[in-house]
Amino acid sequence: MMTKKILLSFPQKAAGQPMAMELIKTYHLDFNILKAFIDDNIKGTLLLEIKGEEADIEAGIVYLRQHQIGVRDIESVVEVDPDKCVSCGACTAVCAVGALEMTADWSLVHHDDKCLECMLCVKACPMRAIHALI
């Protein structure tokens, strides 16, 4: 068994289709919905943590793409733009779990595996170098 985070982008024509049921029934996948944004059946974005056998996950992703659903593998929904970051450390002060830390040479490191995606770092960054993908 493996676990993977994927970001799905739904166009209007995919709205109302039983995609979740297919992932569960046909591909034997379990998933957690981590975040979801839906814009009045026009489009939607869904962050899933999906669990299953690697071959089943890949087959499920192929199925989603065949139905015009965008699929993107992600480690974290928080990204740091190194060109904008000035390594001020403001984000590290609000990160309670240590997902953001300053190294000995004053460069910022983001630990995707620790991130709770609370988005406090996004708000704290004075340079707007940190942004959310969803």
C-alpha positions as CSV (number, residue, x, y, z in Angstrom):
1,M,0.0,0.0,0.0
2,M,1.1,3.5,-0.7
3,T,-0.2,7.0,0.0
4,K,0.0,9.9,-2.4
5,K,-1.3,13.5,-2.4
6,I,-2.9,14.6,-5.6
7,L,-4.5,17.9,-6.7
8,L,-7.5,17.5,-9.0
9,S,-8.9,20.2,-11.2
10,F,-12.5,19.7,-12.4
11,P,-13.8,21.5,-15.5
12,Q,-17.5,22.2,-15.8
13,K,-18.2,19.2,-18.0
14,A,-16.8,16.9,-15.2
15,A,-19.2,18.2,-12.6
16,G,-21.8,15.8,-11.4
17,Q,-20.0,12.6,-12.5
18,P,-19.5,9.9,-9.9
19,M,-15.7,10.0,-9.9
20,A,-15.3,9.1,-6.2
21,M,-17.5,6.0,-6.5
22,E,-15.3,4.8,-9.4
23,L,-12.1,5.3,-7.5
24,I,-13.5,3.3,-4.6
25,K,-15.4,0.6,-6.4
26,T,-13.3,0.0,-9.6
27,Y,-9.8,0.9,-8.4
28,H,-10.1,-0.1,-4.8
29,L,-8.8,3.2,-3.5
30,D,-9.3,4.9,-0.2
31,F,-9.0,8.6,0.1
32,N,-9.2,11.6,2.4
33,I,-10.5,14.9,1.1
34,L,-8.0,17.4,2.5
35,K,-9.4,20.5,0.8
36,A,-12.1,21.3,-1.7
37,F,-13.2,24.4,-3.6
38,I,-16.2,24.3,-5.9
39,D,-17.4,27.3,-7.9
40,D,-21.1,26.8,-8.6
41,N,-20.7,23.8,-10.8
42,I,-18.4,25.8,-13.1
43,K,-15.1,24.3,-11.9
44,G,-13.6,22.8,-8.8
45,T,-10.3,21.9,-7.1
46,L,-9.9,19.0,-4.8
47,L,-6.9,18.0,-2.7
48,L,-6.9,14.2,-2.0
49,E,-4.7,12.0,0.0
50,I,-5.2,8.7,-1.9
51,K,-4.2,5.3,-0.6
52,G,-4.0,1.9,-2.4
53,E,-1.8,-0.3,-4.4
54,E,0.5,1.6,-6.7
55,A,-0.9,0.0,-9.9
56,D,-4.5,0.9,-8.7
57,I,-3.5,4.5,-8.0
58,E,-1.9,4.9,-11.4
59,A,-5.0,3.3,-13.1
60,G,-7.3,5.6,-11.1
61,I,-5.3,8.6,-12.3
62,V,-5.5,7.5,-15.9
63,Y,-9.3,7.2,-15.5
64,L,-9.5,10.7,-14.1
65,R,-7.4,12.1,-16.9
66,Q,-9.6,10.3,-19.5
67,H,-12.5,12.3,-18.0
68,Q,-10.7,15.6,-18.5
69,I,-9.8,16.0,-14.8
70,G,-6.5,17.6,-14.2
71,V,-4.3,15.5,-11.9
72,R,-1.1,16.9,-10.3
73,D,1.1,15.1,-7.8
74,I,2.1,17.3,-4.9
75,E,4.0,17.0,-1.7
76,S,2.5,20.1,0.0
77,V,0.0,22.8,-0.9
78,V,2.5,25.4,0.4
79,E,5.2,26.6,-2.0
80,V,8.1,29.0,-1.3
81,D,9.3,31.1,-4.1
82,P,13.1,31.3,-3.6
83,D,13.4,34.4,-5.9
84,K,11.1,36.4,-3.6
85,C,12.2,35.0,-0.2
86,V,14.6,37.2,1.7
87,S,15.1,34.6,4.5
88,C,13.7,37.0,7.2
89,G,12.3,34.1,9.3
90,A,8.9,35.6,9.8
91,C,7.3,32.4,8.6
92,T,9.3,30.2,11.0
93,A,8.0,32.2,13.9
94,V,4.4,31.1,13.2
95,C,5.1,27.5,12.2
96,A,4.2,25.5,15.3
97,V,5.4,22.2,13.9
98,G,8.7,23.2,12.5
99,A,7.9,22.7,8.8
100,L,9.7,25.9,8.0
101,E,13.2,26.4,9.5
102,M,16.3,28.5,8.9
103,T,19.5,26.7,8.3
104,A,22.9,27.8,9.7
105,D,23.6,29.8,6.5
106,W,20.2,31.6,6.9
107,S,18.4,29.9,4.0
108,L,14.8,28.8,4.4
109,V,13.9,25.1,4.3
110,H,10.3,23.8,3.9
111,H,9.8,20.2,5.2
112,D,6.7,19.0,3.3
113,D,6.3,16.0,5.5
114,K,5.8,18.1,8.6
115,C,3.5,20.7,7.1
116,L,0.0,20.8,8.4
117,E,-1.1,23.3,5.7
118,C,-2.5,25.7,8.2
119,M,-1.4,28.6,5.9
120,L,-0.2,30.8,8.8
121,C,3.1,31.1,7.0
122,V,1.4,32.5,3.9
123,K,-0.1,35.3,6.0
124,A,3.1,36.0,7.9
125,C,5.4,36.4,4.9
126,P,6.1,40.1,4.3
127,M,7.5,39.4,0.8
128,R,4.6,37.2,-0.3
129,A,7.1,34.6,-1.2
130,I,4.9,31.8,0.3
131,H,1.7,30.9,-1.5
132,A,-0.9,28.1,-1.4
133,L,-1.5,26.0,-4.4
134,I,-5.2,25.6,-3.4
